Amino acid sequence: MRTVAAALALALAGAARAAPPEEVDVTAGVVTGLGCALAAREKGDLRKLTSCPPLEARKDLVVFDVAERRIYRIAAKKVHRYQLESAFGGGSIDFSGKAVAVDANEVATVEVAEYSIAKKPKAGAFKGCL
């Protein structure tokens, strides 16, 4: 009985991965670690996105779309890792492209066509009203 259920689950997962490319348009996506993004999506606690430890970022960087509560992995063809690292911990990324694959955690890999990155602001950059 378990083997039938496992085979059915694998077939459904394979069908989800083989879906046609989907257009993706993200505005102000949060660059964070995969573990923090999964925890934020599961528990609904968005503070996990901005308080993600740098050790999580070393493992895997992803973009969390706060509006749709979806996680995207950016293909390295156009956007390089060092560019994503510049937005980690307080910056954001706007991008559009096509989702080409979806993994078991429902994290879509996107081939980006256009993007812009807002880097993390430097400490003390905002002085406010004096």
DSSP file with accessible surface (Angstrom, degrees, kcal/mol):
  #  RESIDUE AA STRUCTURE BP1 BP2  ACC     N-H-->O    O-->H-N    N-H-->O    O-->H-N    TCO  KAPPA ALPHA  PHI   PSI    X-CA   Y-CA   Z-CA
    1    1 A M     >        0   0  194      0, 0.0     4,-1.9     0, 0.0     5,-0.1   0.000 360.0 360.0 360.0 -42.6    0.0    0.0    0.0
    2    2 A R  H  >  +     0   0  220      1,-0.2     4,-2.6     2,-0.2     5,-0.2   0.855 360.0  54.6 -66.7 -36.2    2.8    2.4    0.9
    3    3 A T  H  > S+     0   0  111      2,-0.2     4,-2.4     1,-0.2    -1,-0.2   0.874 107.3  50.4 -67.1 -34.9    4.7    1.7   -2.4
    4    4 A V  H  > S+     0   0  100      2,-0.2     4,-2.4     1,-0.2    -2,-0.2   0.931 112.8  46.3 -66.4 -44.0    1.6    2.5   -4.4
    5    5 A A  H  X S+     0   0   60     -4,-1.9     4,-2.5     2,-0.2    -2,-0.2   0.903 113.2  49.6 -65.2 -40.0    1.2    5.8   -2.5
    6    6 A A  H  X S+     0   0   53     -4,-2.6     4,-2.3     2,-0.2    -2,-0.2   0.912 111.2  48.9 -66.0 -40.8    4.9    6.6   -2.9
    7    7 A A  H  X S+     0   0   59     -4,-2.4     4,-2.2     2,-0.2    -2,-0.2   0.906 111.8  49.6 -65.9 -38.8    4.8    5.9   -6.6
    8    8 A L  H  X S+     0   0  105     -4,-2.4     4,-2.4     2,-0.2    -2,-0.2   0.919 110.3  50.4 -65.3 -41.5    1.7    8.1   -7.0
    9    9 A A  H  X S+     0   0   57     -4,-2.5     4,-2.4     1,-0.2    -2,-0.2   0.908 111.0  48.7 -63.6 -41.5    3.5   10.9   -5.1
   10   10 A L  H  X S+     0   0  130     -4,-2.3     4,-2.5     2,-0.2    -1,-0.2   0.900 110.7  50.9 -65.6 -38.3    6.6   10.6   -7.3
   11   11 A A  H  X S+     0   0   63     -4,-2.2     4,-2.1     2,-0.2    -2,-0.2   0.920 111.8  47.0 -65.7 -41.8    4.4   10.7  -10.5
   12   12 A L  H  X S+     0   0  112     -4,-2.4     4,-2.0     2,-0.2    -2,-0.2   0.897 112.0  50.3 -66.4 -39.3    2.6   13.8   -9.3
   13   13 A A  H  X S+     0   0   33     -4,-2.4     4,-2.0     2,-0.2    -2,-0.2   0.909 110.2  50.4 -65.5 -39.5    5.9   15.5   -8.4
   14   14 A G  H  X S+     0   0   34     -4,-2.5     4,-1.5     1,-0.2    -2,-0.2   0.895 109.2  51.2 -65.1 -37.6    7.3   14.6  -11.8
   15   15 A A  H  < S+     0   0   65     -4,-2.1    -1,-0.2     1,-0.2    -2,-0.2   0.885 108.8  51.4 -66.7 -36.9    4.2   16.1  -13.5
   16   16 A A  H >< S+     0   0   56     -4,-2.0     3,-1.1     1,-0.2    -1,-0.2   0.890 110.5  48.6 -67.6 -36.6    4.6   19.3  -11.4
   17   17 A R  H 3< S+     0   0  121     -4,-2.0    -1,-0.2     1,-0.2    -2,-0.2   0.797 107.4  55.6 -72.5 -27.9    8.2   19.6  -12.5
   18   18 A A  T 3< S+     0   0   82     -4,-1.5    -1,-0.2    -5,-0.2    -2,-0.2   0.274  79.6 129.2 -89.7  12.0    7.4   19.1  -16.1
   19   19 A A    <   -     0   0   55     -3,-1.1     3,-0.1     1,-0.1    -3,-0.1  -0.289  69.5 -95.1 -64.7 151.8    4.9   21.9  -16.2
   20   20 A P        -     0   0  110      0, 0.0    -1,-0.1     0, 0.0    79,-0.1  -0.282  57.0 -76.5 -65.1 155.7    5.3   24.5  -19.0
   21   21 A P        -     0   0   84      0, 0.0     2,-0.4     0, 0.0    79,-0.2  -0.257  49.2-148.6 -56.3 135.6    7.3   27.6  -18.2
   22   22 A E  E     -A   99   0A  88     77,-1.2    77,-3.1    -3,-0.1     2,-0.3  -0.890  15.8-117.4-109.6 135.7    5.3   30.1  -16.2
   23   23 A E  E     -A   98   0A 128     -2,-0.4     2,-0.4    75,-0.2    75,-0.2  -0.550  33.1-164.9 -70.5 133.7    5.8   33.9  -16.4
   24   24 A V  E     +A   97   0A   5     73,-3.1    73,-2.3    -2,-0.3     2,-0.4  -0.979  14.9 178.1-125.1 134.4    7.0   35.4  -13.1
   25   25 A D  E     -A   96   0A 117     -2,-0.4     2,-0.4    71,-0.2    71,-0.2  -0.938   9.2-179.4-137.4 110.4    7.0   39.0  -12.2
   26   26 A V  E     -A   95   0A   0     69,-2.9    69,-2.1    -2,-0.4     2,-0.5  -0.944   9.6-165.5-117.1 131.9    8.2   39.9   -8.7
   27   27 A T  E    S-     0   0A  98     -2,-0.4    40,-0.2    67,-0.2    67,-0.2  -0.976  75.5  -5.3-116.0 127.5    8.4   43.4   -7.2
   28   28 A A  E    S-     0   0A  53     -2,-0.5    38,-0.3     1,-0.2     2,-0.2   0.909  81.3-177.1  58.0  48.9   10.4   44.0   -4.0
   29   29 A G  E     -A   93   0A   0     64,-2.8    64,-1.8    -3,-0.2     2,-0.5  -0.532  25.6-121.7 -74.7 141.5   11.3   40.3   -3.4
   30   30 A V  E     -AB  92  64A  29     34,-2.5    34,-2.9    -2,-0.2     2,-0.6  -0.744  16.4-140.3 -89.0 124.7   13.3   39.7   -0.2
   31   31 A V  E     + B   0  63A   3     60,-0.5    58,-1.0    -2,-0.5    59,-0.3  -0.756  44.9 137.5 -85.7 122.6   16.7   38.0   -0.7
   32   32 A T  E     - B   0  62A   0     30,-2.4    30,-2.9    -2,-0.6     2,-0.1  -0.886  54.5 -72.1-152.3 178.2   17.2   35.4    2.1
   33   33 A G  E  >  - B   0  61A   0     -2,-0.3     4,-2.2    28,-0.2    28,-0.2  -0.478  41.6-118.7 -79.4 154.4   18.4   31.9    2.8
   34   34 A L  H  > S+     0   0   29     26,-1.7     4,-2.6    22,-0.5     5,-0.2   0.919 112.3  51.8 -61.5 -44.7   16.3   28.9    1.8
   35   35 A G  H  > S+     0   0   31      1,-0.2     4,-2.1     2,-0.2    -1,-0.2   0.904 111.3  47.4 -60.7 -40.4   15.8   27.7    5.3
   36   36 A a  H  > S+     0   0   15      2,-0.2     4,-2.4     1,-0.2    -1,-0.2   0.891 111.7  50.5 -68.8 -38.8   14.5   31.1    6.5
   37   37 A A  H  X S+     0   0    0     -4,-2.2     4,-2.3     2,-0.2    -2,-0.2   0.917 110.7  48.7 -66.6 -42.0   12.2   31.4    3.5
   38   38 A L  H  X S+     0   0   40     -4,-2.6     4,-2.4     1,-0.2    -2,-0.2   0.915 113.0  48.0 -63.9 -41.5   10.7   27.9    4.1
   39   39 A A  H  X S+     0   0   24     -4,-2.1     4,-2.7    -5,-0.2     6,-0.4   0.900 111.7  50.0 -65.7 -40.2   10.2   28.7    7.8
   40   40 A A  H  X S+     0   0    0     -4,-2.4     4,-1.8     1,-0.2     5,-0.2   0.901 112.7  46.5 -65.7 -39.9    8.6   32.1    6.9
   41   41 A R  H  < S+     0   0   71     -4,-2.3    -2,-0.2     2,-0.2    -1,-0.2   0.916 116.3  45.0 -67.9 -41.2    6.2   30.5    4.4
   42   42 A E  H  < S+     0   0  157     -4,-2.4    -2,-0.2    -5,-0.2    -1,-0.2   0.927 126.3  28.0 -70.2 -44.6    5.2   27.7    6.8
   43   43 A K  H  < S-     0   0  139     -4,-2.7    -1,-0.2    -5,-0.2    -2,-0.2   0.589  97.1-128.0 -96.2 -13.7    4.7   29.8    9.9
   44   44 A G     <  +     0   0   40     -4,-1.8     2,-0.9    -5,-0.3    -4,-0.2   0.634  62.7 137.3  76.4  12.7    3.7   33.1    8.4
   45   45 A D    >   -     0   0   45     -6,-0.4     3,-1.3    -5,-0.2     4,-0.2  -0.792  32.3-174.6 -97.2 100.7    6.4   34.9   10.4
   46   46 A L  T >> S+     0   0   61     -2,-0.9     3,-1.4     1,-0.3     4,-0.8   0.643  73.4  78.6 -73.0 -13.1    8.0   37.4    8.0
   47   47 A R  H 3> S+     0   0  180      1,-0.3     4,-1.7     2,-0.2    -1,-0.3   0.791  81.5  68.8 -64.5 -24.1   10.6   38.5   10.6
   48   48 A K  H <4 S+     0   0   68     -3,-1.3    -1,-0.3     1,-0.2    -2,-0.2   0.762  92.8  59.9 -64.9 -22.9   12.5   35.3    9.8
   49   49 A L  H X4 S+     0   0    5     -3,-1.4     3,-0.6    -4,-0.2    40,-0.2   0.922 111.8  34.3 -71.5 -45.4   13.3   36.8    6.3
   50   50 A T  H 3< S+     0   0   93     -4,-0.8    -2,-0.2     1,-0.2    -1,-0.2   0.687 118.0  52.6 -86.5 -17.8   15.2   39.8    7.5
   51   51 A S  T 3< S+     0   0   84     -4,-1.7    -1,-0.2   -15,-0.1    -2,-0.1   0.078  76.4 139.2-103.7  24.4   16.7   38.1   10.6
   52   52 A a    <   -     0   0   12     -3,-0.6    -3,-0.1     1,-0.1     5,-0.0  -0.493  56.2-118.7 -69.9 128.6   18.2   35.2    8.6
   53   53 A P    >>  -     0   0   67      0, 0.0     3,-1.3     0, 0.0     4,-1.0  -0.383  17.9-120.3 -67.6 146.3   21.7   34.3    9.8
   54   54 A P  H 3> S+     0   0   96      0, 0.0     4,-1.4     0, 0.0     3,-0.1   0.772 109.8  69.2 -58.1 -25.3   24.5   34.6    7.2
   55   55 A L  H 3> S+     0   0  111      1,-0.2     4,-1.0     2,-0.2     3,-0.1   0.885  96.8  52.2 -62.0 -36.4   25.2   30.9    7.6
   56   56 A E  H <> S+     0   0   47     -3,-1.3     4,-1.7     1,-0.2   -22,-0.5   0.862 105.6  55.3 -65.6 -35.6   21.9   30.1    5.9
   57   57 A A  H  < S+     0   0   10     -4,-1.0    -1,-0.2     1,-0.2    -2,-0.2   0.813  99.8  59.9 -68.5 -30.2   22.8   32.4    3.0
   58   58 A R  H  < S+     0   0  196     -4,-1.4    -1,-0.2     1,-0.2    -2,-0.2   0.850 105.9  49.5 -65.1 -32.0   26.0   30.4    2.4
   59   59 A K  H  < S-     0   0  140     -4,-1.0     2,-0.3    -3,-0.3    -2,-0.2   0.967 131.5 -23.1 -71.3 -55.4   24.0   27.3    1.8
   60   60 A D     <  -     0   0   41     -4,-1.7   -26,-1.7     2,-0.0     2,-0.4  -0.893  54.2-145.7-163.4 127.4   21.5   28.7   -0.7
   61   61 A L  E     +B   33   0A   7     -2,-0.3    13,-0.4   -28,-0.2     2,-0.3  -0.838  27.7 167.0 -98.2 133.7   20.1   32.2   -1.6
   62   62 A V  E     -B   32   0A   1    -30,-2.9   -30,-2.4    -2,-0.4     2,-0.5  -0.849  33.2-117.6-135.3 171.5   16.5   32.5   -2.7
   63   63 A V  E     -BC  31  72A   0      9,-3.2     9,-3.0    -2,-0.3     2,-0.6  -0.968  20.6-153.9-115.7 128.2   14.0   35.3   -3.3
   64   64 A F  E     -BC  30  71A   0    -34,-2.9   -34,-2.5    -2,-0.5     2,-0.9  -0.906   6.4-148.8-103.8 120.9   10.8   35.4   -1.2
   65   65 A D  E  >> - C   0  70A   8      5,-3.1     4,-1.5    -2,-0.6     5,-1.1  -0.806   9.3-166.2 -88.9 108.1    7.8   37.1   -2.8
   66   66 A V  T  45S+     0   0   53     -2,-0.9    -1,-0.2   -38,-0.3   -37,-0.1   0.873  82.3  54.8 -66.0 -37.3    5.9   38.5    0.2
   67   67 A A  T  45S+     0   0   95    -40,-0.2    -1,-0.2     1,-0.2    -2,-0.0   0.915 123.3  24.3 -65.2 -42.9    2.7   39.3   -1.7
   68   68 A E  T  45S-     0   0  109      2,-0.1    -1,-0.2    -3,-0.0    -2,-0.2   0.463  98.6-128.5-101.9  -4.9    2.2   35.8   -3.1
   69   69 A R  T  <5 +     0   0  105     -4,-1.5     2,-0.3     1,-0.2    -3,-0.2   0.898  61.3 139.8  54.9  45.2    4.2   33.9   -0.4
   70   70 A R  E   < -C   65   0A  68     -5,-1.1    -5,-3.1    37,-0.0     2,-0.4  -0.880  46.2-139.2-118.0 153.2    6.2   32.1   -3.0
   71   71 A I  E     -Cd  64 107A   1     35,-0.5    37,-1.8    -2,-0.3     2,-0.4  -0.922  18.0-169.9-114.7 134.5    9.9   31.2   -3.1
   72   72 A Y  E     -Cd  63 108A   4     -9,-3.0    -9,-3.2    -2,-0.4     2,-0.5  -0.973  14.6-151.7-126.9 138.1   12.1   31.6   -6.2
   73   73 A R  E     - d   0 109A  52     35,-3.3    37,-2.9    -2,-0.4     2,-0.5  -0.917  24.3-134.3-102.4 131.6   15.6   30.4   -6.9
   74   74 A I  E     - d   0 110A  17     -2,-0.5    37,-0.2   -13,-0.4     2,-0.1  -0.755  15.0-126.3 -91.9 125.7   17.4   32.6   -9.5
   75   75 A A    >>  -     0   0   20     35,-2.8     4,-0.9    -2,-0.5     3,-0.7  -0.437  18.5-128.2 -66.8 142.7   19.3   30.8  -12.2
   76   76 A A  T 34 S+     0   0   74      1,-0.2    -1,-0.1     2,-0.1     5,-0.1   0.326  85.3  96.9 -80.9  11.4   22.9   32.1  -12.4
   77   77 A K  T 34 S+     0   0  159      1,-0.1    -1,-0.2     3,-0.1     3,-0.1   0.909 106.1   3.4 -67.3 -41.6   22.7   32.9  -16.2
   78   78 A K  T <4 S+     0   0  100     -3,-0.7     2,-0.6     1,-0.2    -2,-0.1   0.749 127.7  55.0-114.9 -39.0   22.0   36.6  -15.8
   79   79 A V  S  < S-     0   0    2     -4,-0.9    -1,-0.2     4,-0.0     2,-0.2  -0.900  75.7-148.4-103.3 122.1   22.0   37.4  -12.0
   80   80 A H    >>  -     0   0   90     -2,-0.6     4,-1.5    -3,-0.1     3,-0.7  -0.506  22.2-114.1 -90.4 158.6   25.2   36.4  -10.2
   81   81 A R  H 3> S+     0   0   97      1,-0.3     4,-2.6     2,-0.2     5,-0.2   0.883 114.1  57.9 -58.9 -41.2   25.5   35.3   -6.6
   82   82 A Y  H 3> S+     0   0  150      1,-0.2     4,-1.2     2,-0.2    -1,-0.3   0.844 104.2  53.6 -63.0 -29.1   27.5   38.3   -5.5
   83   83 A Q  H <> S+     0   0   37     -3,-0.7     4,-0.5     2,-0.2    -1,-0.2   0.905 110.1  46.3 -70.3 -39.6   24.7   40.5   -6.8
   84   84 A L  H >X S+     0   0   12     -4,-1.5     3,-1.2     1,-0.2     4,-0.6   0.887 107.9  57.4 -67.2 -38.0   22.1   38.7   -4.7
   85   85 A E  H >< S+     0   0   97     -4,-2.6     3,-0.7     1,-0.3    -1,-0.2   0.826  97.5  62.1 -63.0 -29.7   24.5   38.8   -1.7
   86   86 A S  H 3< S+     0   0   40     -4,-1.2    34,-2.4     1,-0.2    -1,-0.3   0.741 108.4  42.8 -68.6 -20.3   24.5   42.6   -1.9
   87   87 A A  H XX S+     0   0    1     -3,-1.2     4,-1.9    -4,-0.5     3,-0.9   0.496  88.0 116.0-100.8  -4.7   20.7   42.6   -1.3
   88   88 A F  T << S+     0   0   31     -3,-0.7   -56,-0.1    -4,-0.6    32,-0.1  -0.404  75.1  20.8 -68.3 134.4   20.8   40.0    1.5
   89   89 A G  T 34 S-     0   0   26    -58,-1.0    -1,-0.2   -40,-0.2   -57,-0.1   0.710 143.0  -2.6  86.3  22.1   19.7   41.2    4.9
   90   90 A G  T <4 S+     0   0   47     -3,-0.9    -2,-0.2     1,-0.3    -1,-0.1   0.315 106.4  91.7 149.3 -11.6   17.7   44.3    4.0
   91   91 A G     <  -     0   0   10     -4,-1.9   -60,-0.5   -60,-0.2    -1,-0.3  -0.228  54.7-147.6 -94.1-171.7   17.8   44.9    0.2
   92   92 A S  E     -AE  30 118A  32     26,-2.1    26,-2.9   -62,-0.2     2,-0.4  -0.960   3.7-138.5-151.4 170.0   15.4   43.7   -2.4
   93   93 A I  E     -AE  29 117A   0    -64,-1.8   -64,-2.8    -2,-0.3     2,-0.4  -0.995   2.8-159.8-136.6 138.4   15.2   42.6   -6.0
   94   94 A D  E     + E   0 116A  58     22,-2.8    22,-2.3    -2,-0.4     2,-0.3  -0.978  30.8 155.5-110.6 131.6   12.6   43.2   -8.8
   95   95 A F  E     -AE  26 115A   5    -69,-2.1   -69,-2.9    -2,-0.4     2,-0.3  -0.990  29.5-159.5-153.2 160.0   12.7   40.7  -11.6
   96   96 A S  E     +AE  25 114A  32     18,-2.2    17,-3.1    -2,-0.3    18,-1.6  -0.982  37.4 107.9-137.1 148.6   10.7   39.2  -14.4
   97   97 A G  E     -AE  24 112A   4    -73,-2.3   -73,-3.1    -2,-0.3     2,-0.4  -0.958  60.9 -61.4 176.4-158.3   11.3   35.9  -16.2
   98   98 A K  E     -AE  23 111A 103     13,-2.0    13,-2.7    -2,-0.3     2,-0.6  -0.964  33.5-130.6-123.4 133.1   10.1   32.4  -16.7
   99   99 A A  E     +AE  22 110A   6    -77,-3.1   -77,-1.2    -2,-0.4    11,-0.3  -0.702  29.0 175.5 -77.9 119.7    9.9   29.6  -14.1
  100  100 A V  E     +     0   0A  58      9,-2.8     2,-0.3    -2,-0.6    -1,-0.2   0.642  59.2  14.0-104.1 -18.6   11.6   26.6  -15.7
  101  101 A A  E     - E   0 109A  42      8,-1.1     8,-3.0   -83,-0.0     2,-0.4  -0.991  54.5-154.2-154.9 154.5   11.6   24.1  -12.8
  102  102 A V  E     - E   0 108A  41     -2,-0.3     6,-0.2     6,-0.3     2,-0.1  -1.000  17.8-151.5-132.2 129.2   10.0   23.4   -9.5
  103  103 A D    >   -     0   0   47      4,-1.9     3,-1.7    -2,-0.4     4,-0.0  -0.233  38.6 -85.8 -92.4-173.4   11.6   21.3   -6.8
  104  104 A A  T 3  S+     0   0   81      1,-0.3    -1,-0.1     2,-0.1    -2,-0.0   0.777 126.7  55.6 -65.5 -27.9   10.1   19.2   -4.0
  105  105 A N  T 3  S-     0   0   79      2,-0.1    -1,-0.3     1,-0.0     3,-0.1   0.275 119.8-108.5 -86.3  10.6    9.8   22.1   -1.6
  106  106 A E    <   +     0   0  135     -3,-1.7     2,-0.6     1,-0.2   -35,-0.5   0.872  69.8 149.1  61.5  39.5    7.8   24.1   -4.2
  107  107 A V  E     -d   71   0A   0    -37,-0.1    -4,-1.9   -35,-0.1     2,-0.3  -0.931  37.6-145.5-103.2 116.7   10.7   26.4   -4.9
  108  108 A A  E     -dE  72 102A   0    -37,-1.8   -35,-3.3    -2,-0.6     2,-0.5  -0.650   3.3-139.0 -86.6 136.5   10.7   27.5   -8.5
  109  109 A T  E     -dE  73 101A  34     -8,-3.0    -9,-2.8    -2,-0.3    -8,-1.1  -0.848  24.4-158.5 -92.8 127.3   13.9   28.1  -10.5
  110  110 A V  E     -dE  74  99A   0    -37,-2.9   -35,-2.8    -2,-0.5     2,-0.8  -0.915  18.3-148.0-115.4 130.9   13.5   31.3  -12.6
  111  111 A E  E     - E   0  98A  79    -13,-2.7   -13,-2.0    -2,-0.4     2,-0.2  -0.889  33.6-138.1 -91.0 112.4   15.5   32.3  -15.7
  112  112 A V  E     + E   0  97A  16     -2,-0.8   -15,-0.3   -37,-0.3     3,-0.1  -0.523  29.3 178.3 -81.3 135.8   15.5   36.1  -15.3
  113  113 A A  E    S+     0   0A  53    -17,-3.1     2,-0.3     1,-0.4   -16,-0.2   0.819  75.3   9.0 -97.2 -46.6   14.9   38.4  -18.3
  114  114 A E  E    S+ E   0  96A 138    -18,-1.6   -18,-2.2     2,-0.0    -1,-0.4  -0.989  71.6 163.2-135.6 146.4   15.1   41.7  -16.5
  115  115 A Y  E     - E   0  95A  73     -2,-0.3     2,-0.3   -20,-0.2   -20,-0.2  -0.990  20.2-165.0-156.6 159.9   16.0   42.7  -13.0
  116  116 A S  E     - E   0  94A  62    -22,-2.3   -22,-2.8    -2,-0.3     2,-0.5  -0.968  15.6-150.1-146.5 140.8   17.1   45.5  -10.7
  117  117 A I  E     - E   0  93A  44     -2,-0.3     2,-0.7   -24,-0.2   -24,-0.2  -0.946   5.5-156.0-117.9 129.6   18.6   45.1   -7.2
  118  118 A A  E     - E   0  92A  51    -26,-2.9   -26,-2.1    -2,-0.5   -28,-0.1  -0.924  29.3-137.2 -99.2 112.5   18.2   47.5   -4.3
  119  119 A K        -     0   0  152     -2,-0.7   -32,-0.3   -28,-0.2   -33,-0.1  -0.251  27.6 -87.5 -70.2 158.3   21.3   46.9   -2.1
  120  120 A K        -     0   0  116    -34,-2.4    -1,-0.1   -32,-0.1   -29,-0.1  -0.441  52.5-112.2 -61.9 130.2   21.1   46.7    1.6
  121  121 A P        -     0   0   89      0, 0.0     2,-0.1     0, 0.0    -1,-0.1  -0.372  32.1-108.1 -67.3 146.9   21.5   50.3    3.0
  122  122 A K    >   -     0   0  176      1,-0.1     3,-1.8     2,-0.1     4,-0.3  -0.419  43.0 -90.4 -71.6 150.3   24.7   51.0    4.9
  123  123 A A  T 3  S+     0   0  108      1,-0.3    -1,-0.1     2,-0.1     0, 0.0  -0.358 113.2  16.3 -61.9 132.1   24.4   51.4    8.7
  124  124 A G  T 3  S+     0   0   52      2,-0.1    -1,-0.3    -3,-0.1    -2,-0.1   0.562  86.5 122.9  82.4   7.5   23.8   55.0    9.6
  125  125 A A    <   +     0   0   68     -3,-1.8     2,-0.7     1,-0.1    -2,-0.1   0.853  62.5  64.4 -72.0 -31.7   22.7   56.0    6.1
  126  126 A F        +     0   0  182     -4,-0.3    -2,-0.1     1,-0.2    -1,-0.1  -0.814  55.0 171.7 -97.0 117.5   19.3   57.3    7.3
  127  127 A K        -     0   0  147     -2,-0.7    -1,-0.2     1,-0.2    -2,-0.1   0.669  24.3-161.2 -96.2 -22.4   19.6   60.3    9.6
  128  128 A G        -     0   0   37      2,-0.1     2,-0.5     1,-0.0    -1,-0.2  -0.223  50.1 -22.3  72.1-162.6   15.9   61.2    9.8
  129  129 A C              0   0  140      1,-0.0    -1,-0.0     0, 0.0     0, 0.0  -0.721 360.0 360.0 -85.8 124.5   14.7   64.6   10.9
  130  130 A L              0   0  194     -2,-0.5    -2,-0.1     0, 0.0    -1,-0.0  -0.691 360.0 360.0-102.0 360.0   17.4   66.3   13.0
